[in-house]
Amino acid sequence: MQTFDPNQISVPTGHFINGALVGDAGAETMAVRRPSDGQVYAQLPLADEALVDRAVEASWKAWRSSDWARRAPRDRARVLRRWADLVEADAPTLGLIEAVGSTRPVRDVMAWDIPFTAEGLRFFAEYADKIGGEVAATQHSQLGMTIAEPYGVVGAITPWNFPLVMVSWKVGAALAAGNAVVLKPSELTPFSSLRLAELAVQAGVPADIFNVVQGYGHVAGDALSRHQRIAKMTFTGSTRTGSSIMATCAQYGPKPVTLELGGKSPQLVFDDAPDIDRLAALIAGAITGNAGQVCVAGSRLIVQRGIAEELIERVAAHFAAHRPGPTWDAEATLPPIISASQGVRIDGIVSRAKEAGAIVRCGGSFADIAAARQGGAYYLPTLLEGVDGDNPAVREEIFGPVLTVQTFEEEDEGLLLAAHECYGLAAGVHTADISRALRAVRKLEAGTVWVNRYGRSNDFVIPTGGYHQSGIGKDLGRQAVEANLRFKSVLVDFAVPV
């Protein structure tokens, strides 16, 4: 069943500077393909260093001359709330722009992405007047305090897997704190960010306070990271790219960074875990949602042997029930991989895993459907058994619907298997024993640990971010707003006679 005709969807194109879409005459362009069928549906102008400089300088001048940073925090909050209202009202347009060009099925965009984006903006709006510094304990003749101030212009680079949501995380927090933002979305999913920028200006965000530049990471992203007017960078994506951005910010700053990076998250299951049917659905959904293209995907199942075979069998049944299809197909339950090259990469890791001894319980290949034959890449949900810690499928972030299985007998053995040599983004613990759950929470080195669930809720107050090579700093929560503020120390000696 086709929910909408992808050939009838028009998308905004260009960059977004001074409150409007702008072209770049004579600039190099890139053909943007729909992940669902590989068809070219738009041309993207690619920013060079000069255009990035233009966008950053415009944002810096607007930040210095407009009242955005100086206006009452509640006024900034009202603008952000209006922006959230416009996002929800624009769902019929915004949702199709997001679905046609990304891996997000239209039903998920309408039911989750757009509401989550709007509520994220509202959450950050409510923090606009909640962080303002504090008075320090000093001697009676002095007044000591810290004052929270915005950085100025924040550079943001967002990934392709959740384009709308990532803008609310990065831009919403920075604007609430009084900053200007220059955003570079992924060149694979560039267009919904432009529509969000248009809505932001309609809501009252001053022109140039939120600018968008399009282009490749190694050109536009690098120019943004190096720019002297960029006071802070925030990025979500691969560990390799995040490390490069951090090095650039150190060399050309130094300037602070917030990095949410790769993950290889375990789901640690004990044999007393309640409701095995619910558990199997939860574990399967944690790796097949968005076809596994999620930074916190639960990609390693570590299960106590007492229930291992029964649980694996039920997870495999959930995998087999998925119906691959394009994002505009209302009956499809497994969306495409973002690109053919990424699909080949996933298949390559699975092949190396098999060479290293992995046994394919199910999946392990591309789906043969019409959309795939036209140029879309659909990888079947894959369950790999017989793996150890050295297997490529256990070590490497696959970013696809591939789940490895390892079993254990004792609690300490399970915790040891759950540890990863470099990643520490998220983890799941499933047990009916609260003491065991809390022991695991203490021992797991991960930025987020879910107990008897897996995945984020709408509790935006809970921050997200990783340990080790999974990142630095936090998105969401109070910490996300604080990361967009710098704190000035003030000491007043008022006993001096005048």
Backbone torsions as a table, in degrees:
resi	resn	phi	psi	omega
1	MET	NA	124.6	-179.9
2	GLN	-92.8	117.5	-179.9
3	THR	-74.6	-37.3	176.0
4	PHE	-150.0	160.1	179.8
5	ASP	-89.9	113.0	-177.2
6	PRO	-62.9	-24.0	-179.1
7	ASN	-76.6	-9.5	179.8
8	GLN	-99.6	3.2	-176.6
9	ILE	-94.4	124.0	173.7
10	SER	-101.8	145.2	-176.8
11	VAL	-123.4	149.2	173.4
12	PRO	-69.8	140.9	-179.1
13	THR	-129.0	162.5	179.3
14	GLY	105.3	-162.5	173.7
15	HIS	-105.0	171.5	178.8
16	PHE	-126.9	106.2	-177.1
17	ILE	-137.8	140.0	179.9
18	ASN	57.2	37.8	173.4
19	GLY	78.1	14.4	-177.1
20	ALA	-151.8	158.0	173.5
21	LEU	-70.7	135.3	179.3
22	VAL	-132.4	144.1	173.9
23	GLY	-88.0	-176.0	178.6
24	ASP	-141.9	82.7	-173.3
25	ALA	-53.9	129.2	178.1
26	GLY	82.0	-1.9	-177.4
27	ALA	-75.1	154.7	172.2
28	GLU	-65.0	144.7	179.0
29	THR	-122.2	163.1	179.1
30	MET	-128.7	136.1	174.8
31	ALA	-76.7	124.6	179.8
32	VAL	-99.8	128.0	-175.4
33	ARG	-107.0	146.3	173.6
34	ARG	-74.7	125.3	178.7
35	PRO	-59.5	-30.9	-174.2
36	SER	-67.5	-31.6	-179.0
37	ASP	-139.3	3.4	177.0
38	GLY	73.5	8.6	-177.0
39	GLN	-83.5	139.8	174.9
40	VAL	-69.9	127.9	179.9
41	TYR	-125.3	-3.8	177.7
42	ALA	-166.8	161.6	173.2
43	GLN	-110.6	135.4	-177.5
44	LEU	-110.4	120.6	173.2
45	PRO	-70.5	137.2	-175.3
46	LEU	-103.3	122.7	-179.7
47	ALA	-71.6	138.6	169.5
48	ASP	-99.9	-176.3	-177.4
49	GLU	-61.2	-35.7	-178.5
50	ALA	-65.4	-40.9	-179.0
51	LEU	-71.5	-37.9	174.8
52	VAL	-59.8	-43.2	178.1
53	ASP	-60.0	-42.0	178.9
54	ARG	-60.7	-44.9	-178.0
55	ALA	-67.2	-41.6	-179.1
56	VAL	-68.2	-44.7	179.4
57	GLU	-61.3	-39.8	178.9
58	ALA	-64.0	-41.6	178.8
59	SER	-66.8	-39.8	179.7
60	TRP	-64.1	-44.1	178.7
61	LYS	-64.4	-39.7	178.4
62	ALA	-65.7	-39.5	179.1
63	TRP	-64.6	-38.3	179.8
64	ARG	-73.5	-34.2	-171.6
65	SER	-99.6	-29.1	179.8
66	SER	-79.6	174.9	180.0
67	ASP	-98.6	13.9	-173.2
68	TRP	-57.3	-47.7	-178.6
69	ALA	-73.8	-26.4	-174.0
70	ARG	-96.6	-16.5	-176.8
71	ARG	-68.9	160.6	-179.0
72	ALA	-55.4	133.3	-178.8
73	PRO	-52.9	-35.7	179.2
74	ARG	-64.7	-30.8	176.8
75	ASP	-68.3	-41.3	174.6
76	ARG	-60.8	-39.7	179.8
77	ALA	-61.5	-40.5	179.6
78	ARG	-62.6	-39.4	178.1
79	VAL	-63.3	-44.6	-180.0
80	LEU	-65.0	-36.4	177.4
81	ARG	-67.3	-39.0	175.7
82	ARG	-63.1	-38.2	177.4
83	TRP	-60.6	-45.1	178.7
84	ALA	-60.4	-42.2	178.5
85	ASP	-61.5	-40.8	-179.7
86	LEU	-67.8	-36.4	176.8
87	VAL	-59.4	-46.9	179.6
88	GLU	-65.2	-41.9	-178.8
89	ALA	-67.3	-27.3	-176.8
90	ASP	-89.6	8.7	-175.5
91	ALA	-51.7	-41.2	-179.6
92	PRO	-60.0	-31.6	177.8
93	THR	-89.9	-51.5	-175.7
94	LEU	-61.8	-39.4	-177.6
95	GLY	-63.7	-39.9	-179.8
96	LEU	-72.5	-36.1	175.2
97	ILE	-60.0	-43.3	-179.8
98	GLU	-67.1	-46.6	-174.2
99	ALA	-68.1	-41.4	-173.4
100	VAL	-66.5	-31.9	-173.1
101	GLY	-108.0	5.9	-176.7
102	SER	-129.1	-170.8	176.1
103	THR	-95.9	10.8	-175.7
104	ARG	-91.9	114.5	177.7
105	PRO	-58.1	143.7	-173.3
106	VAL	-59.5	-36.1	-179.9
107	ARG	-66.2	-34.9	178.5
108	ASP	-72.3	-37.3	177.5
109	VAL	-60.4	-46.6	-177.4
110	MET	-70.2	-38.9	-174.6
111	ALA	-84.5	-27.3	-173.3
112	TRP	-126.6	-55.2	-170.6
113	ASP	-61.0	-49.5	-177.6
114	ILE	-67.9	-48.3	175.7
115	PRO	-59.5	-39.5	-179.5
116	PHE	-65.8	-40.2	178.0
117	THR	-62.4	-47.9	-178.9
118	ALA	-63.7	-44.3	-179.7
119	GLU	-67.5	-32.4	175.0
120	GLY	-61.9	-43.1	177.6
121	LEU	-63.0	-40.5	178.8
122	ARG	-65.3	-38.8	178.9
123	PHE	-60.7	-48.4	-179.1
124	PHE	-67.1	-32.8	176.3
125	ALA	-58.1	-40.4	-177.4
126	GLU	-72.5	-13.6	175.9
127	TYR	-92.0	-3.9	-175.3
128	ALA	-57.9	-35.8	-178.2
129	ASP	-113.6	21.8	-178.0
130	LYS	-103.6	-12.6	-178.9
131	ILE	-124.2	111.3	-177.1
132	GLY	-139.9	13.5	-176.6
133	GLY	95.7	-168.9	-178.1
134	GLU	-157.9	161.6	175.8
135	VAL	-89.1	133.2	-177.4
136	ALA	-92.6	157.1	176.9
137	ALA	-82.3	106.8	179.3
138	THR	-129.3	177.5	179.4
139	GLN	-68.7	160.5	-170.9
140	HIS	-57.8	-29.1	-175.8
141	SER	-88.0	6.8	-179.9
142	GLN	-133.0	156.4	172.8
143	LEU	-123.6	115.3	178.6
144	GLY	-109.2	140.9	-179.0
145	MET	-156.5	161.8	168.9
146	THR	-116.1	141.6	-179.5
147	ILE	-119.8	128.0	178.4
148	ALA	-85.2	129.5	179.8
149	GLU	-134.9	147.2	176.1
150	PRO	-69.1	157.3	178.6
151	TYR	-71.2	-39.7	-172.8
152	GLY	132.4	-103.7	178.3
153	VAL	-108.9	122.7	178.3
154	VAL	-101.0	133.2	173.8
155	GLY	-95.7	132.1	-177.4
156	ALA	-128.1	134.4	175.6
157	ILE	-125.3	121.6	-174.8
158	THR	-112.9	154.3	-176.2
159	PRO	-88.2	178.4	-176.3
160	TRP	-91.5	-11.0	-169.9
161	ASN	-79.9	-31.8	175.1
162	PHE	-138.0	73.8	-171.1
163	PRO	-58.7	-46.2	-178.2
164	LEU	-66.7	-50.0	-175.6
165	VAL	-60.0	-42.0	-177.2
166	MET	-64.9	-31.6	175.9
167	VAL	-64.8	-42.1	179.6
168	SER	-63.6	-38.6	178.8
169	TRP	-63.6	-50.1	-172.3
170	LYS	-79.9	-51.4	-173.6
171	VAL	-78.2	-40.1	-178.7
172	GLY	-59.0	-45.9	-179.4
173	ALA	-65.4	-41.7	-177.8
174	ALA	-67.7	-41.8	179.2
175	LEU	-68.4	-39.0	178.6
176	ALA	-59.5	-34.0	-179.8
177	ALA	-80.2	-5.9	177.2
178	GLY	99.2	10.3	179.9
179	ASN	-87.4	164.1	161.5
180	ALA	-94.1	159.5	-177.2
181	VAL	-136.2	136.0	165.8
182	VAL	-114.5	118.8	-174.6
183	LEU	-106.0	135.7	166.8
184	LYS	-117.5	105.0	175.9
185	PRO	-76.2	167.7	175.1
186	SER	-60.3	139.6	177.8
187	GLU	-68.4	-13.8	178.3
188	LEU	-82.0	-26.2	-179.1
189	THR	-137.2	68.1	-167.4
190	PRO	-92.5	-11.7	-160.5
191	PHE	-93.1	-31.9	179.8
192	SER	-66.0	-27.9	176.8
193	SER	-64.0	-35.0	177.5
194	LEU	-65.4	-41.4	178.7
195	ARG	-65.4	-38.7	176.2
196	LEU	-61.9	-39.7	179.1
197	ALA	-64.6	-40.3	176.7
198	GLU	-60.2	-43.1	-179.9
199	LEU	-67.4	-33.7	178.4
200	ALA	-62.1	-43.4	179.0
201	VAL	-66.4	-40.4	176.4
202	GLN	-59.3	-33.0	-178.6
203	ALA	-75.8	-17.4	179.2
204	GLY	120.0	3.7	173.5
205	VAL	-67.3	124.9	-176.3
206	PRO	-59.6	148.4	177.8
207	ALA	-55.1	137.8	179.2
208	ASP	75.7	-6.9	173.5
209	ILE	-70.9	-27.8	175.4
210	PHE	-130.6	104.7	178.0
211	ASN	-113.1	154.0	179.6
212	VAL	-128.6	128.3	173.9
213	VAL	-118.4	142.5	-178.2
214	GLN	-105.6	153.1	174.5
215	GLY	149.7	-176.1	-179.1
216	TYR	-77.2	151.0	178.9
217	GLY	-63.3	-40.1	-175.5
218	HIS	-75.1	-9.1	176.5
219	VAL	-111.9	-71.2	-176.4
220	ALA	-68.3	-43.0	179.4
221	GLY	-64.4	-40.7	178.8
222	ASP	-66.4	-41.7	178.4
223	ALA	-62.8	-36.9	177.8
224	LEU	-65.4	-45.1	-178.7
225	SER	-64.8	-33.7	-177.0
226	ARG	-83.5	-17.4	-169.9
227	HIS	-63.3	134.1	-176.7
228	GLN	-69.0	-22.0	178.4
229	ARG	-82.7	-14.6	177.1
230	ILE	-79.3	118.1	-174.6
231	ALA	-92.3	-17.7	-178.6
232	LYS	-158.4	144.7	177.6
233	MET	-117.4	145.4	172.9
234	THR	-134.1	136.3	-172.5
235	PHE	-147.4	142.0	168.1
236	THR	-125.6	129.7	-178.3
237	GLY	165.7	-151.9	-174.4
238	SER	-74.3	155.6	178.1
239	THR	-63.1	-39.3	179.9
240	ARG	-61.0	-47.9	-179.6
241	THR	-67.3	-39.8	178.2
242	GLY	-61.2	-39.7	177.8
243	SER	-63.7	-39.4	178.8
244	SER	-64.8	-42.6	178.5
245	ILE	-63.4	-42.3	179.7
246	MET	-61.9	-41.9	178.8
247	ALA	-64.2	-41.1	178.7
248	THR	-63.9	-43.4	179.8
249	CYS	-64.9	-33.3	176.7
250	ALA	-69.6	-40.5	-176.8
251	GLN	-72.7	-39.0	-174.4
252	TYR	-105.6	14.2	177.9
253	GLY	-119.2	-100.2	-6.0
254	PRO	-68.9	150.3	178.6
255	LYS	-137.6	149.8	-177.5
256	PRO	-70.2	155.9	179.3
257	VAL	-135.5	148.2	166.1
258	THR	-117.6	123.3	-174.3
259	LEU	-129.4	117.8	168.3
260	GLU	-106.4	114.9	-167.2
261	LEU	-118.8	-154.4	-170.5
262	GLY	-68.5	166.6	178.9
263	GLY	-149.7	158.1	174.8
264	LYS	-144.6	66.5	-161.8
265	SER	-80.0	134.0	179.6
266	PRO	-87.7	151.1	166.6
267	GLN	-116.9	105.7	-174.5
268	LEU	-93.6	114.2	-173.1
269	VAL	-116.7	122.7	176.1
270	PHE	-96.7	158.1	-171.1
271	ASP	-73.1	-4.3	174.7
272	ASP	-99.2	9.0	-178.7
273	ALA	-59.0	132.0	-175.5
274	PRO	-76.9	151.9	170.7
275	ASP	54.4	80.7	-174.3
276	ILE	-65.3	-29.1	177.4
277	ASP	-65.7	-46.8	177.3
278	ARG	-62.5	-41.1	-178.5
279	LEU	-62.3	-44.3	179.8
280	ALA	-61.9	-41.7	178.5
281	ALA	-64.6	-39.6	179.9
282	LEU	-64.0	-46.9	-178.3
283	ILE	-66.1	-42.1	178.5
284	ALA	-64.1	-44.0	-179.3
285	GLY	-64.9	-29.2	-177.9
286	ALA	-71.4	-14.2	178.6
287	ILE	-118.2	-16.8	178.4
288	THR	-99.2	-16.8	175.8
289	GLY	-57.4	131.1	-175.4
290	ASN	54.3	31.5	-178.8
291	ALA	54.7	36.4	177.7
292	GLY	76.6	4.0	-176.5
293	GLN	-90.0	64.5	-176.0
294	VAL	-139.0	132.8	-176.0
295	CYS	-62.4	-33.0	-178.4
296	VAL	-97.8	16.3	-179.0
297	ALA	-51.2	136.1	178.5
298	GLY	-81.3	84.5	-167.8
299	SER	-94.4	-5.8	179.5
300	ARG	-127.4	111.1	176.0
301	LEU	-90.1	120.6	179.6
302	ILE	-121.5	105.5	-167.0
303	VAL	-124.7	139.9	177.8
304	GLN	-67.3	139.8	-168.5
305	ARG	-60.8	-27.3	-177.4
306	GLY	-57.3	-32.1	-179.7
307	ILE	-120.2	8.4	-171.8
308	ALA	-57.6	-54.7	-173.3
309	GLU	-64.1	-42.7	179.6
310	GLU	-63.1	-44.2	-179.4
311	LEU	-66.2	-44.6	-179.2
312	ILE	-60.2	-41.9	180.0
313	GLU	-61.5	-40.9	-179.0
314	ARG	-73.4	-36.0	175.4
315	VAL	-63.5	-43.5	179.0
316	ALA	-60.3	-36.5	178.0
317	ALA	-64.6	-40.6	176.0
318	HIS	-62.6	-41.7	178.8
319	PHE	-59.7	-47.1	-175.9
320	ALA	-66.4	-23.6	-177.1
321	ALA	-79.4	-10.4	-177.0
322	HIS	-69.3	144.2	177.3
323	ARG	-114.7	105.4	178.9
324	PRO	-66.8	146.7	177.6
325	GLY	-179.6	165.3	-177.4
326	PRO	-66.2	162.0	-175.5
327	THR	-66.2	-16.7	178.5
328	TRP	-96.2	6.7	177.9
329	ASP	-95.9	111.7	-174.7
330	ALA	-66.8	-20.7	-177.7
331	GLU	-93.9	-11.9	179.8
332	ALA	-71.6	144.8	179.6
333	THR	-120.3	-5.4	178.5
334	LEU	-129.2	111.0	-177.5
335	PRO	-77.8	175.3	-177.8
336	PRO	-77.6	163.2	165.6
337	ILE	-73.7	150.1	-171.0
338	ILE	-58.6	-32.9	-178.4
339	SER	-155.1	162.1	178.5
340	ALA	-62.9	-38.3	-178.9
341	SER	-65.9	-37.0	176.2
342	GLN	-68.0	-35.9	175.6
343	GLY	-62.3	-41.6	178.0
344	VAL	-63.9	-38.2	178.3
345	ARG	-62.1	-45.7	178.9
346	ILE	-59.2	-47.8	-179.2
347	ASP	-63.1	-34.2	178.1
348	GLY	-64.9	-40.3	178.4
349	ILE	-67.1	-40.4	177.6
350	VAL	-62.4	-40.7	178.4
351	SER	-62.9	-43.1	178.3
352	ARG	-67.1	-34.3	177.6
353	ALA	-63.8	-41.1	178.4
354	LYS	-65.6	-39.8	177.9
355	GLU	-62.1	-29.7	-179.7
356	ALA	-87.6	5.4	174.3
357	GLY	113.8	-3.3	-179.4
358	ALA	-66.4	143.7	177.5
359	ILE	-109.2	127.3	-178.4
360	VAL	-83.9	111.8	178.2
361	ARG	-78.4	-39.2	175.4
362	CYS	-159.8	159.9	-179.9
363	GLY	76.4	-141.8	178.3
364	GLY	87.0	17.4	179.9
365	SER	-158.7	171.2	175.5
366	PHE	-77.4	150.9	175.3
367	ALA	-79.7	142.7	178.0
368	ASP	-100.6	86.9	177.2
369	ILE	-127.3	166.3	-175.5
370	ALA	-58.1	-42.7	-179.1
371	ALA	-62.6	-34.8	178.5
372	ALA	-68.0	-40.6	179.5
373	ARG	-66.1	-26.1	177.7
374	GLN	-79.4	-15.0	179.2
375	GLY	134.0	-1.7	174.8
376	GLY	-84.7	151.7	179.8
377	ALA	-112.4	117.8	-179.2
378	TYR	-123.8	115.1	-177.9
379	TYR	-103.6	126.9	-177.1
380	LEU	-66.2	141.2	176.0
381	PRO	-54.5	129.4	-168.6
382	THR	-123.3	132.8	179.2
383	LEU	-118.0	120.8	-177.1
384	LEU	-114.0	121.5	176.7
385	GLU	-108.0	174.6	175.6
386	GLY	67.7	32.2	-178.1
387	VAL	-107.4	154.1	171.7
388	ASP	-121.3	-178.0	-175.2
389	GLY	-64.3	-17.8	179.3
390	ASP	-90.9	-6.4	-178.6
391	ASN	-67.6	137.7	-179.2
392	PRO	-55.4	-34.4	-178.9
393	ALA	-70.8	-20.4	176.4
394	VAL	-89.3	-36.8	-175.6
395	ARG	-79.1	-41.9	-167.4
396	GLU	-97.5	143.0	173.2
397	GLU	-72.2	119.1	-175.5
398	ILE	-90.1	-37.0	-177.8
399	PHE	58.8	48.8	176.8
400	GLY	-157.7	177.2	-173.7
401	PRO	-81.4	62.3	-176.4
402	VAL	-123.7	120.8	-177.8
403	LEU	-116.3	126.4	173.8
404	THR	-96.0	153.4	-178.8
405	VAL	-125.1	128.2	170.9
406	GLN	-130.5	146.7	-178.2
407	THR	-117.5	159.5	-179.6
408	PHE	-148.2	164.8	177.8
409	GLU	-104.0	-53.7	-173.8
410	GLU	-106.2	156.9	-176.8
411	GLU	-54.3	-49.0	-177.9
412	ASP	-62.0	-35.6	177.7
413	GLU	-64.5	-42.1	178.5
414	GLY	-63.1	-42.3	179.0
415	LEU	-65.3	-37.1	178.0
416	LEU	-64.7	-41.5	177.6
417	LEU	-66.6	-32.9	-177.8
418	ALA	-69.2	-26.3	178.8
419	ALA	-66.5	149.3	178.1
420	HIS	-127.3	147.3	-173.5
421	GLU	-65.5	-24.8	-178.9
422	CYS	-135.9	-28.0	-174.7
423	TYR	-96.1	153.4	176.5
424	GLY	-161.7	55.9	-175.8
425	LEU	-87.1	-51.9	-177.1
426	ALA	-150.3	168.3	176.9
427	ALA	-159.2	153.4	174.4
428	GLY	-120.4	141.8	176.6
429	VAL	-126.7	129.5	-177.5
430	HIS	-125.7	111.7	-178.8
431	THR	-164.3	153.6	174.5
432	ALA	-89.4	-5.9	-176.8
433	ASP	-96.3	106.5	-175.7
434	ILE	-65.2	-33.9	177.7
435	SER	-64.6	-43.2	177.2
436	ARG	-63.0	-42.0	179.8
437	ALA	-60.2	-43.7	-178.4
438	LEU	-71.3	-32.5	174.0
439	ARG	-62.7	-42.5	179.5
440	ALA	-65.4	-42.1	178.2
441	VAL	-56.9	-41.7	-179.9
442	ARG	-67.5	-36.2	-172.1
443	LYS	-89.1	-26.6	-178.5
444	LEU	-72.3	126.0	179.2
445	GLU	-92.5	84.3	-179.3
446	ALA	-146.7	148.6	-178.9
447	GLY	-70.9	-25.8	177.1
448	THR	-135.8	133.3	174.7
449	VAL	-126.6	123.5	175.5
450	TRP	-102.1	137.9	179.4
451	VAL	-114.7	122.5	-178.9
452	ASN	55.9	30.9	171.9
453	ARG	-160.9	170.9	172.1
454	TYR	-151.0	122.1	178.5
455	GLY	117.9	160.4	-177.4
456	ARG	-73.7	156.3	172.5
457	SER	-111.3	-169.9	175.2
458	ASN	-88.8	19.4	176.7
459	ASP	-87.4	82.5	-174.3
460	PHE	-65.0	-15.1	-178.8
461	VAL	-70.6	-16.9	179.0
462	ILE	-86.4	116.6	-176.1
463	PRO	-72.8	162.0	176.7
464	THR	-131.6	141.3	-179.2
465	GLY	168.3	165.7	-169.7
466	GLY	-113.6	168.8	170.2
467	TYR	-99.5	164.8	173.8
468	HIS	55.6	-132.0	-177.3
469	GLN	-82.3	9.9	176.0
470	SER	-90.4	3.1	170.4
471	GLY	136.0	178.8	179.8
472	ILE	-137.9	131.7	177.8
473	GLY	86.3	-177.3	-173.7
474	LYS	-132.7	143.0	162.8
475	ASP	-102.9	156.8	-176.4
476	LEU	66.4	167.3	179.3
477	GLY	71.4	176.3	176.2
478	ARG	-57.9	-34.9	-177.2
479	GLN	-61.5	-32.4	-179.9
480	ALA	-66.1	-39.2	177.9
481	VAL	-70.4	-43.8	179.2
482	GLU	-60.3	-32.3	179.4
483	ALA	-67.9	-14.9	178.1
484	ASN	-102.7	14.4	178.4
485	LEU	-125.8	148.5	170.2
486	ARG	-114.1	152.1	-171.4
487	PHE	-117.6	123.0	-178.6
488	LYS	-99.0	129.7	176.9
489	SER	-90.7	135.5	-179.3
490	VAL	-129.2	134.1	175.6
491	LEU	-131.4	118.7	-177.3
492	VAL	-111.1	124.4	175.4
493	ASP	-98.8	101.0	-173.7
494	PHE	-99.3	7.5	177.7
495	ALA	-91.1	-6.1	-179.3
496	VAL	-72.5	125.9	-179.7
497	PRO	-69.2	147.5	178.9
498	VAL	-115.8	NA	NA
